Amino acid sequence: MGPSRQRRCSSSERPRRHALGPHLEAQDRHALADDRENPLLAVDVNFRGRKLTVYAKCEHANLTGSIKDRMELHIVKSAYAQGTLQPGQRIVEATTGNTGISFAALGSALGHPVTIFMPDWMSEERKNLVRSYGADLVLVSKTQGGFRDAIGMAEAFAQNENVFLPKQFSNHANIDAHQATTGPEISQQPALLDLSADAFVAGVGTGGTVMGVGRYLRSENANVRVYPAEPLESPTLSTGSRNGEHCIQGISDDFVPPILNLLELDPVTAISGADAIAMARRLARVGLAVGISSGCNLLAALRVKEELDRDATVATVFANDNKKYLSTDLVREEPARPEHLTRHVEVLGFSTVWRCSIESWS
Ligand SMILES: Cc1ncc(COP(=O)(O)O)c(C=O)c1O
């Protein structure tokens, strides 16, 4: 691991606890802090014979272990503020996993029953996590129509009941969450190393991350490049419609998400699922046990570095860790294929960067 890249925080910087709304202040059952900052990882690699560093937000440090906690908290806060979510009201969402886990946890903490519509081909860990927080899980099979139909089923369910639909794919509060939190962190944490992001790249699920971080970084510097990434086997963004199966759970659903505006972004980067798995497995060997989309994002970041300038500061996100994928191909040993980018990557180690930390990790 590299040298410590941290500093201690002053007492005024220390996180404070906040409740979400008036009726919740009395409960304060949930240790949700407004300061949601998590570490930035500086991942050192040898790529095609040259030492490079890629910066990645460590999103498994969030409450339920994924980047979706940021979006879900922001949507719930906004809905309380607008009066569209009432105490005790049921929350219903269609999701491929992480969002469902986030809403299931927050719903339990805040006294909202939760119903999650999820494709039945998602990992068993995702399904069981949703159930473990006490949410109702409705599994939707491919013969019932796939993920797009899961969204339709959630909306149909909402017509008959008094429920709150977060609508992560079309709710602009999803983008706002990343513009308000992830973006500023990706700006401020590299600044501690006297760096500023030249580019950001992220796999697209709803598009909230790439849109929100991109907008924030470009509000500071209009020249920042912002690249969406997608699975090579399912080039939904490049072609406009889904046309293949892929294994990078959490990104690339059946359609181009309504909140994603490709015209605001740089060209799409495509990474194969097998390559993403190989990269995620390699990261685990230095102690970074990340999910498949994190392997995809690291490779996409290296591609961007190659395209721009190898000294460019390129940031991405590690959306979650590997624990939701232990029943998937992520843990299966596969021979490296000649076309894999991972064959040219040696992970040398990593260090953590915090805006403020009381204890040093390294
Ligand atoms: C594992 C994983 N990676 C990446 C993403 C993409 O994030 P976004 O929905 O903000 O595009 C998701 C979204 O669910 C995810 O679950």
The ligand as an SDF file (V2000), in Angstrom:
LIG
                    3D

 16 16  0  0  0  0  0  0  0  0999 V2000
  -23.2730   -2.2790   -8.9140 C   0  0  0  0  0  0  0  0  0  0  0  0
  -23.7020   -1.0410   -9.6210 C   0  0  0  0  0  0  0  0  0  0  0  0
  -22.8310   -0.3560  -10.3500 N   0  0  0  0  0  0  0  0  0  0  0  0
  -23.1980    0.7780  -10.9890 C   0  0  0  0  0  0  0  0  0  0  0  0
  -24.4690    1.2630  -10.9520 C   0  0  0  0  0  0  0  0  0  0  0  0
  -24.8500    2.4680  -11.7770 C   0  0  0  0  0  0  0  0  0  0  0  0
  -25.2360    3.6060  -11.0800 O   0  0  0  0  0  0  0  0  0  0  0  0
  -26.3050    4.6080  -11.6900 P   0  0  0  0  0  0  0  0  0  0  0  0
  -27.6550    3.9970  -11.4730 O   0  0  0  0  0  0  0  0  0  0  0  0
  -26.1460    5.8760  -10.8840 O   0  0  0  0  0  0  0  0  0  0  0  0
  -26.0330    4.8180  -13.1310 O   0  0  0  0  0  0  0  0  0  0  0  0
  -25.3640    0.5640  -10.2060 C   0  0  0  0  0  0  0  0  0  0  0  0
  -26.7200    1.0080  -10.1430 C   0  0  0  0  0  0  0  0  0  0  0  0
  -27.6000    0.3160   -9.6810 O   0  0  0  0  0  0  0  0  0  0  0  0
  -24.9950   -0.6180   -9.5300 C   0  0  0  0  0  0  0  0  0  0  0  0
  -25.8950   -1.3340   -8.8250 O   0  0  0  0  0  0  0  0  0  0  0  0
  1  2  1  0
  2  3  1  0
  2 15  2  0
  3  4  2  0
  4  5  1  0
  5  6  1  0
  5 12  2  0
  6  7  1  0
  7  8  1  0
  8  9  2  0
  8 10  1  0
  8 11  1  0
 12 13  1  0
 12 15  1  0
 13 14  2  0
 15 16  1  0
M  END
$$$$
